[in-house]
Structures are given as C-alpha cells and as structure tokens.
Amino acid sequence: MLRDTAFLLVVAILLAPPEHAMAAGEAPMISIAIHGGAGVITRGSMTRDEEEAYRKDLGRALDAGYDVLESGGSSLDAVTAAVRILEDSPLFNAGRGAVFSHEGINELDASIMDGRTLEAGAVAGVTHIRNPIDLARLVMERSQHVLLAGEGAEEFALEQGMELVPQNYFFTERRWQQLEKARTGDRYSAAEIGYYGTVGAVALDRQGNLAAATSTGGMTNKRWGRIGDSPIIGAGTYADNDSCAISATGSGEFFIRTVAAHEISALMKYRGLALGEAAREVVQGRLKRIGGDGGVIAVDRAGNVALEFNTEGMFRGARDSKGRREIGIY
C-alpha cells in the first residue's frame, strides 16, 4: 500500500505543470521590453516637450511590438517592429538619429537573435541602410554568416533587394553640433553626445520563443572603424529559450569585455539565478567594477522582465499580457 502511494506521488510530481504555466484555458504569457539608451539622463537635461517626444516614440515602439505578439506573431517579428520605429525616430542614436563619426559619417550597427534556434545576424559599419535591423535579420535568415560589415554588408543588402539611402538621410543638426563640440575638444556629457542612445527590444511570444534585437549609431567622433557591443552576439545582444533574451546599451567596450548579455543568460542557466538577480549582478557588479556604464533590458521564458541600469537614467518601456504597461526615463 505504501509502495503504491509513493508511486502515485512520484507520478503526480512528474506530471505537475511548471510554476509559470498558465491555468487551463488561459492564453500563454507574452511580454516585451524596449530601450532607447542609458546615461546621464536627468529631469533638468531636457524640456517638457522633449520628454513628451521621447515618451511618445517609446510608446509607439512598445505598442507596435506588443501588437505583433498579441495577434499571435513571433517574438522575432515583434522586436524587429519595435526597433524599426526607434531607428526611424531622430531622437535616438540609431538609424535616422545616428551620431557622426570623426569623418562626419553615420556608421550603423545592428544585431538580432532567435532564442529558439540560437541563430543570429548582425551588421556593422553600414552607411546607407535606413533600417539596419532589417539587414541584420536578412543576414540571419538568408546567409550562412552571422556578422557582415561595411561595403560587403551593403552589397549583400542590394542582392537581397534592399534599397540603399543617401548619407544625407541620416543628417540631423543636433548630431552634427555634437560632433563639432567633440572635434574641438569641448567637454560634454554622455547624454549630450548620444553615446548611450542605442535602441533595443526583447520579447516572449505565445509559442514560448524569445528574441532580442539591438541597433546603434555608435559613439560621436568614433575613429578607425570602431565597433561597439551592439552587433556582437553575446555582448550587446543574446537570446536563448532556455534562459532569457537581452539587449544592452552603454559603454560598449565594457560590455564586450564582460560578454555581458551572455553572462546574464549563463548566470541563470548555470547558477540558477532569477532574471532580475542575474541582470543586477552583471550591471551593478561586474560591469560597474571595471568602469562600465549602461543598462540592459531582459525577458525570461516565463515572461518576467528586467530593466536594469547603473546610470542616472535609461529610456525604457515594458508591456505584458498581465496588464503591465510602463514607460520610464529617469
């Protein structure tokens, strides 16, 4: 009798749903988070109108990505849709609002990763691609490679039927003035030069698949073909259905040195940390100890979201099917 009872108990445990499983008849969890850069962002650094403009574009990107998820679309489609809107906004350091290099050129980087297959695509140093995130996805889906750079990446874009845009598409007076200040050696804040204006998105879809995407113009006055963490899989972008999806923003060299995005995933998989704990350990601990500034957005396979940064502010937003919808700056 005792043996039969023990057997039934073991069977019940094995068949029990995971803690995050939905109740019978309830739709699977969906979540999305976005960022538009982290840095010295204070209430006194922008006008009320400027703040409203940032919140409006963050809201448009957040809702566009969520609408994809809500209609049953994939996490890949959701993060692509969200990042594309932020690339088209002149407010953020990506696409249309990208900063200028020392030579007065807008050099753009982007990456995307599928948590289901661990496939990824990225581009670096492209100068005529309106939406670099679209090209990064084409690299993932239509090539045997992960990262393409410069003229080669743009040749691939043409072969895939993408239309190139002239350099003046990316010109904004605000970014040009930031370059002029940097060239003359004037002191300026990180927020002012757009160093931390990278954009990104992470999402969990109804099928339980995670995805991450990141796009940036890099840093004002960068030289010698400098590439930061945004197009580096494992540094600025990472997604794995077994753990989480991450997009980073900040001082790219430090995120590369700590392999920050993958480190968060590894802490969850191999040390059993929760998403928030892993994000804090990397952003507030490992990055900060070596002088790295910035933040991450992350979502795990249960739909939990982390918005972690060690700077004064981070443009960010999160939304999920439990009713959460928030946009933050400071």
Summary of the structure (lengths in Angstrom):
residues: 330
radius of gyration: 20.3
end to end distance: 62.2
largest distance: 85.7
contacts: 1284
relative contact order: 0.18
helix: 40%
strand: 22%
